[in-house]
Amino acid sequence: MSSTRAAIRYAKAILDLANSKSVASEVSKDMTLIANTINENKELKDFIENPTLKNEVKHSALLEVFASVNGVTQGLFRLLFENKRFGILESIAVEYNKLFDEANGVEVAKVTTAIAMSPELEAKVLAKVKEFSSKKVTIENTVDPAIIGGFILRIGDKQYNASVANRLQTLKRELSN
């Protein structure tokens, strides 16, 4: 079984358990914390994925690093310990939040900008988002200087390209015709 499919299965199981205990949003906050912490901390990521370290060491370290998390989340650590699958923890956290958002009618808008978004640009993007989706939307910003300016907005399978690079490309096509 691929690690992505395994992560999705674990995420579904944890979401079902969290829903049955009415703590799904608390666990979602835990999963966001876990995904961000592992993503931003190379040492932690290497530690979790290190095959030579004993699972007992990984388990107790995770319980210490994430001491404030919900009991359901701690149960996930125990499950990963028993199944020797700590390497997919970050993927599980990401998949959990995708499933949680989907279940709660929240869509993620991926916005690519040349520089970090200002409040004015975020307002413009949110206005454009309302044209694409009637759902509640969270914005995920990626910075890519190659687009020169403006923004590229992706929601699901829809894309709106308002980048300067795209306008220059369009102008170049028109001039060559």
Salt bridges, closest charged atoms under 4 A:
ASP46 OD2 - LYS42 NZ 2.88
GLU90 OE1 - LYS45 NZ 2.57
GLU95 OE2 - LYS98 NZ 3.62
GLU131 OE1 - LYS128 NZ 2.91
GLU140 OE2 - LYS110 NZ 3.23
